[in-house]
Amino acid sequence: MIKKLLIANRGEIALRIMTSAKELGMKTVVVFSEADRDSMPVQLADEAYCIGPAKPQDSYLNMAAIMSAAEISKADAIHPGYGFLSENPRFAEAVEAEGLIFVGPSPQHIRLMGDKQRARKTMESLGVPVLPGSDGVVNRIGEARRIAEKIGYPIILKAVAGGGGRGMRIINSPAELEENFKTAQREAYLAFNSQDLYIEKYIERAHHVEVQIIGDGENVVAVGDRECSMQRRHQKIVEEAPSPFISQRTREKMLETVEEASRKLGLKSLVTFEFLVDEEENFYFIEANTRIQVEHPVTEQVTGIDLVKEQLLVASGEKLSFSKEDVIVRGHAIEARINAEDPRSFTPSPGKIHFLFFPGGNGIRIDSAVFQGYEIPPFYDSMIAKLIAYGRDRNEALHKLEVALKHTSIVGVKTNLPLLLSLLKSAKFRSGNYTTRFLEEEFIW
């Protein structure tokens, strides 16, 4: 069993990991930037080490500093959380090279899934449906033209090493392709140090549904699905489990397909498979994330499974504490991301929180690391908290979420609370049949 865990992250996910680690009797170590010196993870960890200035590249992305903190603290494992170095295979290799446990999939699997085009080919070879697209990297505009003509517009340009919506361009015509190809390459290079792109057919009215799996090296279990279609510029805002759109027949087929592919790959730890689903419920693999997801709480709420605890147990060499037959989805859970941003322009709103109140009650969960008097720094993601509502069915979960958001009070910074409350009044959202384009193209408030 892991005895001392270093958490190479910050904010709410650092606290979330810390909670499960302490329940398992592990000592916890956090690393922090100068901007996070007074943060809640630093106050609650058994040990804390400053690893550099506020900018991520000088701290949370500084592998040498993190490894030094692990050596000084005598930690025997590192959990990367999400973002930062969580999907960097070189970091996972560096951790293992020092004889430490990396809490996550193997470096080989991280590298495979991090190369979106290679992952796509691998999934296709394992019988997982993929969208029509390029067979490899597309670096020349002429090649891009030929592929686009073959599969038909609209198409989407994607960065091979991409994530978080960066390096993506939706293309509706040959003229748009000419205009956007080099721009997408530049954006991909700036974000990922690689200008490699690939092309896929773009589904205009798509649903974004993901499947959570966890494996221990021998057994792999699909732990349900999540609906993640409420997005702005490919960034998720509201997530729910299970998906209110897909039928039970489609759900079972997706879970079985992912489980079988994961078993053949020998996947270990948590991995999330993301799919686009069209109006006829055909589903197509788009990518796999080899880390804990921001939206993991909704799966935990409907299954009763502590995903982080299972992840830590698997990393310690234990087998999964449950089987496929033990996974029973009960009720419905919805997560709203409360962000420090202008609710109309979406401009980040860092600053000091002068007053803060989060509601409680049956079926309400708050994942957050902020507190009254906390200064939200301008250097990182603007998320303040995740408010998760659980109900016996979707209507009850929606009602609880609305009441909880109304009772939430944050003074000192702008937040997206007005947007979230307006969204909950939308008939389209309440129907459950909304697509990834809804927030940007259909929603008016």
C-alpha positions in Angstrom: 0.0 0.0 0.0 1.2 3.5 -0.8 2.4 5.1 2.5 3.1 8.7 1.4 1.4 10.3 -1.6 2.6 13.5 -3.3 -0.2 15.3 -5.1 1.2 17.2 -8.1 -1.7 19.6 -8.5 -3.7 22.3 -6.9 -7.2 23.5 -6.0 -10.2 21.3 -5.6 -8.7 18.2 -7.3 -5.7 18.3 -4.8 -8.2 18.3 -1.9 -10.3 15.6 -3.6 -7.3 13.3 -3.9 -6.2 14.1 -0.4 -9.5 13.1 1.1 -9.4 9.6 -0.4 -5.7 9.2 0.4 -6.3 10.0 4.0 -9.2 7.7 4.2 -6.8 4.9 3.1 -4.3 5.9 5.8 -1.8 7.5 3.5 0.3 10.6 4.5 -0.2 13.4 2.0 2.3 15.9 0.5 1.3 18.8 -1.8 3.5 21.0 -3.9 2.5 24.6 -4.5 3.4 27.7 -6.4 4.0 31.1 -4.7 0.5 32.1 -5.7 -1.0 29.2 -3.8 1.0 29.6 -0.6 -2.1 30.2 1.5 -4.3 27.7 -0.3 -6.5 25.1 1.4 -4.5 22.1 0.1 -1.3 23.6 1.6 -3.1 24.1 5.0 -4.5 20.5 5.1 -1.7 18.4 3.8 0.7 16.6 6.1 3.6 18.3 4.2 3.8 21.1 1.6 6.7 22.3 -0.5 6.9 25.4 -2.7 8.1 24.5 -6.2 8.4 27.9 -7.8 6.7 31.1 -9.0 3.1 31.5 -10.0 3.3 30.8 -13.7 2.5 27.1 -14.4 5.7 26.5 -16.5 7.8 27.5 -13.5 5.9 25.4 -10.9 3.2 22.9 -11.7 4.8 22.0 -15.0 8.3 22.0 -13.6 9.1 18.3 -13.5 12.5 18.7 -11.8 11.0 20.7 -8.9 8.2 18.2 -8.4 10.7 15.3 -8.4 12.9 17.1 -5.9 9.9 17.6 -3.6 9.2 13.9 -3.9 12.8 13.1 -2.9 12.9 15.5 0.0 9.5 14.3 1.4 10.3 10.6 0.8 7.0 10.1 -1.0 6.6 6.7 -2.6 3.9 7.7 -5.1 2.7 10.8 -7.1 -0.8 11.5 -8.2 -0.9 14.1 -11.0 -4.7 15.0 -10.8 -6.0 16.5 -14.0 -4.4 19.1 -16.3 -0.7 20.2 -15.9 1.5 17.0 -16.2 -1.3 14.4 -15.8 -1.1 13.2 -19.4 2.6 13.8 -20.0 4.2 10.4 -20.6 7.7 11.8 -19.9 6.6 12.8 -16.4 5.1 9.3 -15.8 8.4 7.8 -17.0 10.4 10.1 -14.7 8.4 9.1 -11.7 8.8 5.4 -12.4 12.5 5.9 -13.2 13.0 7.1 -9.6 11.3 3.9 -8.3 8.1 5.8 -7.4 4.5 4.8 -8.2 2.8 6.9 -10.8 -1.0 7.0 -10.0 -2.4 6.6 -13.5 -2.1 4.5 -16.6 1.3 3.3 -17.9 3.5 5.8 -19.8 3.0 3.7 -22.9 -0.8 4.0 -22.7 -0.5 7.7 -21.9 1.6 8.2 -25.0 -0.7 6.1 -27.1 -3.8 8.0 -26.1 -2.0 11.4 -26.2 -1.4 10.9 -29.9 -5.0 11.4 -31.1 -4.5 10.0 -34.5 -2.7 6.9 -33.3 -5.4 6.4 -30.6 -8.0 6.7 -33.3 -6.3 4.0 -35.5 -5.9 1.8 -32.5 -9.5 2.0 -31.5 -10.6 1.3 -35.0 -8.5 -1.8 -35.1 -10.2 -3.0 -31.9 -13.6 -2.6 -33.3 -14.5 0.8 -31.8 -16.4 3.0 -34.3 -14.5 6.1 -35.4 -15.5 9.0 -37.6 -14.4 9.1 -41.3 -11.2 11.1 -41.6 -7.5 11.1 -42.5 -5.4 8.0 -42.1 -2.6 9.9 -40.5 -1.1 13.4 -40.0 -2.1 16.0 -42.5 0.6 18.7 -42.9 -0.1 20.1 -46.3 -3.1 22.1 -47.5 -3.4 20.1 -50.7 -3.7 16.8 -48.8 -6.3 18.5 -46.6 -8.3 19.5 -49.6 -8.4 16.0 -51.0 -9.5 14.4 -47.7 -12.2 17.1 -47.2 -13.6 16.5 -50.7 -13.6 12.7 -50.1 -15.5 12.7 -46.8 -17.5 15.9 -47.4 -18.0 19.1 -45.5 -18.2 20.0 -42.7 -15.0 18.7 -41.3 -12.9 19.4 -38.2 -9.2 20.0 -38.0 -7.7 18.7 -34.8 -4.2 18.9 -33.2 -2.7 15.4 -33.0 -1.4 16.2 -29.5 -4.4 18.3 -28.6 -6.9 18.6 -25.8 -9.2 21.2 -24.2 -10.4 22.4 -27.6 -7.1 24.0 -28.6 -5.9 23.5 -32.2 -9.5 22.7 -33.3 -11.2 24.4 -36.3 -14.6 23.5 -37.7 -14.5 23.9 -41.5 -17.7 24.3 -43.6 -16.3 25.0 -47.0 -13.1 25.0 -49.1 -12.7 28.7 -48.6 -12.7 28.2 -44.8 -10.2 25.4 -45.1 -7.8 27.7 -46.9 -8.3 30.4 -44.3 -7.9 28.2 -41.2 -5.4 25.5 -42.0 -2.2 27.4 -41.1 -3.9 29.1 -38.2 -4.8 25.7 -36.7 -1.2 24.6 -37.2 0.2 27.6 -35.4 -2.2 27.2 -32.5 -1.3 23.6 -32.2 2.4 24.4 -32.2 2.0 27.1 -29.5 -0.1 24.9 -27.3 1.6 21.5 -27.8 4.9 22.2 -29.5 3.7 20.2 -32.5 1.8 21.5 -35.5 0.6 18.1 -36.6 -3.1 18.0 -37.5 -5.6 15.4 -38.5 -9.0 15.6 -40.1 -12.4 14.1 -39.1 -15.9 14.4 -40.4 -17.8 16.9 -38.3 -21.2 16.0 -36.9 -23.1 19.2 -36.7 -25.7 18.2 -34.1 -23.7 15.9 -31.9 -24.0 14.7 -28.4 -20.8 14.3 -26.3 -21.1 11.2 -24.3 -18.2 9.6 -22.4 -17.6 6.2 -20.7 -15.6 5.8 -17.6 -13.5 2.7 -17.2 -11.1 1.5 -14.5 -8.7 -1.4 -14.7 -6.3 -3.2 -12.4 -4.1 -4.8 -15.1 -6.3 -7.9 -15.3 -9.9 -6.8 -14.9 -11.5 -3.8 -16.6 -14.9 -2.5 -15.6 -16.9 0.2 -17.4 -18.4 2.4 -14.6 -21.2 4.1 -16.5 -21.6 7.0 -18.9 -21.7 10.7 -18.7 -23.4 13.4 -20.8 -21.0 16.3 -21.5 -22.7 18.1 -24.3 -23.2 21.5 -22.5 -20.0 23.1 -23.8 -18.6 26.5 -24.9 -15.7 26.3 -27.2 -15.2 22.6 -26.3 -15.0 23.5 -22.6 -17.6 21.6 -20.5 -19.9 23.6 -18.2 -22.5 21.1 -17.1 -22.2 17.3 -16.9 -24.6 14.6 -15.9 -24.8 10.9 -15.3 -26.3 8.9 -16.9 -26.8 10.6 -20.3 -30.4 11.6 -20.7 -30.2 11.3 -24.5 -29.0 7.8 -25.3 -31.2 4.7 -25.0 -30.4 1.8 -22.7 -29.6 -0.3 -25.8 -27.1 2.2 -27.0 -25.7 2.6 -23.5 -25.1 -1.1 -23.1 -23.4 -1.3 -26.5 -21.1 1.6 -25.7 -20.1 0.1 -22.4 -19.5 -3.3 -23.8 -17.5 -1.9 -26.8 -15.2 0.2 -24.5 -14.8 -2.5 -21.9 -13.7 -5.0 -24.5 -11.2 -2.6 -26.2 -9.8 -1.6 -22.8 -9.4 -5.3 -21.8 -7.5 -6.0 -25.1 -5.2 -3.0 -24.4 -4.6 -4.1 -20.8 -5.5 -0.6 -19.5 -4.8 0.1 -15.9 -6.2 2.9 -13.6 -8.8 5.4 -14.7 -9.4 6.1 -18.4 -12.3 8.0 -20.0 -13.4 7.3 -23.6 -15.1 10.2 -25.3 -17.6 9.8 -28.1 -19.7 11.9 -30.4 -23.3 10.5 -30.8 -25.5 11.6 -33.7 -29.3 11.9 -33.6 -29.7 8.3 -34.7 -27.5 7.2 -31.7 -24.6 6.1 -33.8 -21.5 6.7 -31.6 -17.9 7.5 -32.7 -14.7 7.5 -30.7 -13.0 10.9 -30.5 -10.4 10.5 -27.8 -9.4 8.9 -24.5 -8.2 10.8 -21.4 -5.7 8.9 -19.2 -6.5 10.7 -16.0 -9.2 11.5 -13.5 -11.8 13.8 -15.1 -13.2 17.0 -13.7 -16.7 15.5 -13.9 -15.9 12.3 -12.1 -18.2 13.1 -9.1 -21.4 12.5 -11.1 -20.3 8.9 -11.7 -19.4 8.5 -8.1 -22.8 9.8 -7.0 -24.9 7.4 -9.1 -22.7 4.3 -8.5 -21.5 4.9 -4.9 -17.9 4.1 -6.1 -15.0 6.3 -4.9 -13.1 6.4 -8.2 -10.0 8.1 -6.6 -9.8 5.6 -3.9 -10.0 2.7 -6.4 -7.3 4.5 -8.4 -5.0 4.6 -5.4 -5.7 1.0 -4.5 -4.9 -0.2 -8.0 -1.7 1.9 -8.0 -0.8 0.1 -4.7 -1.0 -3.2 -6.5 -4.5 -4.1 -5.2 -7.3 -5.6 -7.4 -10.5 -3.7 -8.0 -12.8 -3.9 -5.0 -15.8 -4.5 -7.2 -16.8 -6.4 -10.3 -18.9 -5.5 -13.4 -22.0 -7.1 -11.7 -21.5 -4.8 -8.7 -21.9 -1.6 -10.8 -25.5 -0.5 -10.4 -26.5 3.0 -11.5 -29.1 4.5 -9.2 -30.8 7.8 -9.7 -29.3 10.8 -11.5 -26.5 13.3 -10.8 -25.8 16.7 -12.4 -22.6 18.8 -12.0 -22.4 22.6 -12.6 -19.0 24.2 -12.8 -19.1 27.5 -11.0 -16.4 29.7 -12.6 -14.9 33.1 -11.7 -15.8 34.8 -15.0 -18.1 37.3 -16.6 -21.3 35.3 -17.3 -21.7 37.0 -20.8 -18.2 37.6 -22.1 -16.7 34.6 -20.2 -13.7 36.9 -19.3 -11.9 35.5 -16.2 -12.6 37.4 -13.0 -9.7 36.8 -10.6 -9.7 38.6 -7.2 -10.6 38.3 -3.6 -13.7 36.5 -2.3 -15.2 38.8 0.3 -18.2 36.6 1.2 -18.8 33.0 0.4 -21.7 30.6 1.1 -22.3 27.2 -0.3 -25.6 25.3 0.5 -25.9 21.8 1.9 -28.7 19.4 2.2 -29.6 15.9 1.0 -28.1 15.1 -2.4 -25.8 18.2 -2.6 -22.1 17.9 -2.9 -19.6 20.7 -3.2 -16.1 20.1 -4.5 -14.1 23.3 -3.9 -10.9 24.6 -2.4 -11.9 28.3 -2.0 -12.9 30.0 1.2 -14.0 33.5 2.4 -11.0 35.8 2.0 -9.4 33.6 -0.6 -7.7 35.4 -3.5 -8.4 33.7 -6.8 -5.1 34.0 -8.8 -5.1 35.0 -12.5 -2.7 32.3 -13.5 -4.8 29.1 -13.5 -8.3 27.8 -14.5 -11.1 30.0 -13.3 -13.2 27.3 -11.7 -14.3 28.1 -8.1 -16.3 25.0 -7.4 -18.2 22.0 -8.7 -21.8 21.8 -7.3 -23.2 18.3 -7.8 -26.9 17.5 -7.2 -28.1 14.0 -6.9 -31.8 12.9 -7.1 -33.9 9.7 -7.5 -34.4 10.8 -11.1 -33.3 13.6 -13.4 -36.2 16.0 -12.5 -35.4 15.7 -8.8 -31.7 16.3 -9.5 -32.5 19.4 -11.7 -34.7 20.8 -9.0 -32.1 20.3 -6.3 -29.4 21.8 -8.5 -31.5 24.9 -9.1 -32.3 25.4 -5.4 -28.6 25.0 -4.5 -27.4 27.4 -7.1 -29.9 30.0 -6.0 -28.7 29.6 -2.4 -25.0 30.0 -3.4 -23.5 33.4 -2.7 -20.1 34.6 -3.9 -19.2 38.2 -3.4 -16.0 39.9 -4.7 -15.6 38.3 -8.1 -17.9 37.9 -11.1 -19.3 34.3 -11.6 -21.3 32.4 -14.1 -24.1 31.7 -11.6 -26.6 33.8 -13.6 -25.8 31.8 -16.7 -26.2 28.5 -14.9 -29.6 29.5 -13.4 -30.8 30.7 -16.8 -29.7 27.5 -18.4 -31.8 25.5 -15.9 -34.9 27.3 -17.1 -34.3 26.3 -20.7 -36.9 23.8 -22.0 -34.3 22.3 -24.4 -31.9 21.6 -21.5 -34.6 20.2 -19.3 -35.6 17.9 -22.1 -32.2 16.3 -22.1 -31.9 16.4 -25.9 -29.3 19.2 -26.2 -26.2 19.1 -28.4 -22.6 20.4 -28.2 -23.7 23.5 -30.2 -26.7 24.4 -28.0 -25.0 27.0 -25.7 -23.3 28.8 -28.5 -26.0 28.7 -31.3 -29.4 28.2 -29.7 -29.3 29.4 -26.1 -30.5 33.0 -25.5 -30.6 34.6 -22.1 
